[in-house]
């Protein structure tokens, strides 16, 4: 149980499919939990299955999905939870809307760009999306045939391609420590 002074925050991990966002979020969550923090991972895939079921992948539906996740993240963070949100959120205006909601509520929002090149992501291809797109079985893949607007000024830019999960998670932990959140 967190103490009364526990500061919550939303750490939004944006990046291409298979960039390492979810893996990194769960590695960091494990460490933060072991240190006694209240942590919640709002995984984009899980949210789509439960909170945003029925939404497609149009720009409007993606925006709705991102702002729903942002709403839940802000509610948790304002109550002392460290929220890790590994969510593609391909559009800058959607991420800006989430940032603005946090700012309006006085809740910390940190954007982390998991900047893994598309070539590396397609090699990892955790869910087989790049293979399906290459085979013509899938269209609208973010960063391939659908836009991904990389953050212009994220609080942290993580280059994961030549690093282990542990190294990237340690960099993210150090970043949170510098901000008094870990």
TALINTA-V60192 format. One record per pair of residues at least 24 apart in sequence whose ideal C-beta (glycine too) atoms are under 8 Angstrom apart, sorted by the first residue. I is the first residue (numbers start at 1). GAP is how many residues later the second one is. D is the distance in whole Angstrom. If there is no record, write none. Layout:
# TALINTA-V60192
i = [I | I]
gap = [GAP | GAP]
d = [D | D]
This chain:
# TALINTA-V60192
i = [1 | 2 | 2 | 2 | 2 | 2 | 6 | 6 | 6 | 7 | 7 | 7 | 7 | 8 | 8 | 8 | 8 | 8 | 8 | 8 | 8 | 8 | 8 | 8 | 9 | 9 | 9 | 9 | 9 | 9 | 9 | 9 | 9 | 9 | 10 | 10 | 10 | 10 | 10 | 10 | 10 | 10 | 10 | 10 | 10 | 10 | 10 | 11 | 11 | 11 | 11 | 11 | 11 | 11 | 11 | 12 | 12 | 12 | 12 | 12 | 12 | 12 | 12 | 12 | 12 | 13 | 13 | 13 | 13 | 13 | 13 | 14 | 14 | 14 | 14 | 14 | 14 | 14 | 14 | 14 | 14 | 15 | 15 | 15 | 15 | 15 | 16 | 16 | 16 | 16 | 16 | 16 | 16 | 17 | 17 | 17 | 17 | 17 | 17 | 17 | 17 | 17 | 18 | 18 | 18 | 18 | 18 | 18 | 18 | 18 | 18 | 19 | 19 | 19 | 19 | 19 | 20 | 20 | 20 | 20 | 20 | 20 | 21 | 21 | 21 | 21 | 22 | 23 | 24 | 24 | 24 | 24 | 24 | 24 | 24 | 24 | 25 | 25 | 25 | 27 | 27 | 27 | 27 | 28 | 28 | 28 | 28 | 29 | 29 | 31 | 31 | 32 | 32 | 32 | 32 | 35 | 37 | 37 | 38 | 38 | 38 | 39 | 39 | 39 | 39 | 40 | 40 | 40 | 40 | 40 | 41 | 41 | 41 | 41 | 42 | 42 | 42 | 42 | 42 | 42 | 42 | 42 | 42 | 43 | 43 | 44 | 44 | 44 | 44 | 44 | 44 | 47 | 47 | 57 | 57 | 59 | 62 | 62 | 62 | 62 | 63 | 63 | 63 | 63 | 66 | 66 | 66 | 66 | 66 | 67 | 67 | 67 | 67 | 69 | 70 | 70 | 70 | 70 | 71 | 73 | 73 | 74 | 74 | 74 | 74 | 74 | 74 | 77 | 77 | 77 | 77 | 78 | 78 | 78 | 82 | 82 | 82 | 86 | 88 | 88 | 90 | 90 | 90 | 90 | 90 | 90 | 91 | 91 | 92 | 92 | 92 | 95 | 108 | 108 | 110 | 110 | 110 | 110 | 110 | 111 | 111 | 111 | 111 | 112 | 112 | 112 | 112 | 112 | 112 | 112 | 113 | 113 | 113 | 113 | 113 | 113 | 114 | 114 | 114 | 115 | 115 | 115 | 115 | 115 | 116 | 116 | 116 | 117 | 118 | 118 | 120]
gap = [37 | 34 | 35 | 36 | 78 | 79 | 31 | 32 | 74 | 73 | 101 | 173 | 174 | 30 | 68 | 69 | 70 | 71 | 72 | 73 | 74 | 75 | 99 | 100 | 68 | 73 | 74 | 98 | 99 | 100 | 101 | 167 | 170 | 172 | 60 | 63 | 64 | 66 | 67 | 73 | 75 | 88 | 92 | 97 | 98 | 99 | 100 | 71 | 72 | 73 | 74 | 99 | 101 | 161 | 165 | 61 | 73 | 75 | 77 | 83 | 86 | 97 | 98 | 99 | 100 | 71 | 72 | 73 | 74 | 99 | 101 | 73 | 74 | 75 | 81 | 97 | 98 | 99 | 100 | 137 | 140 | 73 | 98 | 99 | 100 | 101 | 72 | 100 | 102 | 105 | 126 | 127 | 132 | 71 | 104 | 109 | 110 | 112 | 113 | 124 | 125 | 126 | 98 | 103 | 104 | 106 | 107 | 108 | 109 | 111 | 112 | 95 | 96 | 97 | 102 | 141 | 94 | 96 | 104 | 140 | 145 | 148 | 65 | 66 | 67 | 93 | 64 | 142 | 62 | 90 | 134 | 136 | 141 | 144 | 145 | 148 | 59 | 60 | 61 | 138 | 139 | 141 | 142 | 56 | 141 | 144 | 145 | 53 | 55 | 138 | 142 | 50 | 141 | 144 | 150 | 147 | 45 | 145 | 42 | 43 | 44 | 42 | 43 | 44 | 45 | 36 | 41 | 42 | 43 | 44 | 42 | 43 | 44 | 45 | 27 | 30 | 31 | 34 | 41 | 42 | 43 | 44 | 45 | 43 | 44 | 25 | 41 | 42 | 43 | 44 | 45 | 25 | 40 | 83 | 89 | 32 | 27 | 28 | 29 | 32 | 28 | 30 | 31 | 34 | 25 | 28 | 29 | 31 | 32 | 27 | 30 | 31 | 34 | 29 | 27 | 28 | 31 | 32 | 30 | 25 | 29 | 24 | 27 | 28 | 31 | 33 | 35 | 25 | 30 | 31 | 32 | 27 | 28 | 29 | 94 | 99 | 100 | 28 | 54 | 60 | 52 | 53 | 56 | 57 | 58 | 59 | 56 | 58 | 57 | 59 | 60 | 56 | 71 | 73 | 45 | 46 | 65 | 66 | 69 | 40 | 43 | 44 | 45 | 42 | 43 | 44 | 45 | 46 | 60 | 63 | 37 | 38 | 41 | 43 | 44 | 45 | 44 | 46 | 54 | 35 | 42 | 43 | 44 | 45 | 43 | 44 | 45 | 44 | 25 | 26 | 41]
d = [8 | 7 | 7 | 4 | 5 | 8 | 7 | 6 | 4 | 7 | 7 | 7 | 6 | 8 | 7 | 4 | 6 | 6 | 4 | 5 | 6 | 7 | 7 | 7 | 5 | 6 | 7 | 7 | 4 | 7 | 6 | 8 | 8 | 5 | 8 | 4 | 7 | 8 | 5 | 5 | 6 | 8 | 6 | 7 | 7 | 5 | 7 | 7 | 7 | 5 | 7 | 5 | 6 | 8 | 7 | 8 | 5 | 7 | 7 | 7 | 7 | 7 | 7 | 5 | 7 | 7 | 6 | 4 | 7 | 5 | 5 | 7 | 6 | 5 | 6 | 7 | 7 | 6 | 7 | 6 | 8 | 7 | 6 | 3 | 6 | 6 | 7 | 6 | 6 | 5 | 6 | 4 | 6 | 7 | 6 | 8 | 7 | 5 | 8 | 7 | 6 | 7 | 8 | 4 | 7 | 4 | 6 | 5 | 7 | 7 | 7 | 4 | 8 | 4 | 6 | 7 | 6 | 6 | 8 | 5 | 7 | 7 | 3 | 7 | 8 | 5 | 4 | 6 | 7 | 6 | 8 | 7 | 6 | 6 | 6 | 7 | 4 | 8 | 4 | 5 | 7 | 8 | 4 | 6 | 5 | 5 | 6 | 8 | 6 | 7 | 6 | 6 | 8 | 8 | 6 | 7 | 5 | 7 | 6 | 5 | 7 | 7 | 5 | 8 | 7 | 5 | 5 | 8 | 5 | 7 | 8 | 5 | 8 | 7 | 6 | 6 | 6 | 8 | 6 | 7 | 5 | 8 | 7 | 6 | 8 | 7 | 8 | 6 | 4 | 6 | 8 | 8 | 7 | 5 | 8 | 7 | 8 | 6 | 7 | 7 | 6 | 7 | 5 | 8 | 8 | 4 | 7 | 7 | 6 | 7 | 5 | 6 | 8 | 8 | 7 | 3 | 6 | 7 | 7 | 7 | 8 | 8 | 6 | 5 | 6 | 5 | 8 | 7 | 5 | 7 | 8 | 6 | 8 | 5 | 8 | 7 | 8 | 8 | 5 | 7 | 5 | 8 | 7 | 6 | 5 | 6 | 7 | 6 | 4 | 7 | 7 | 7 | 8 | 7 | 5 | 7 | 8 | 8 | 7 | 5 | 4 | 6 | 8 | 6 | 7 | 5 | 8 | 6 | 7 | 8 | 6 | 5 | 4 | 7 | 5 | 7 | 5 | 6 | 8 | 7 | 6 | 6 | 6 | 8 | 8 | 5 | 5 | 6 | 5 | 7 | 5]
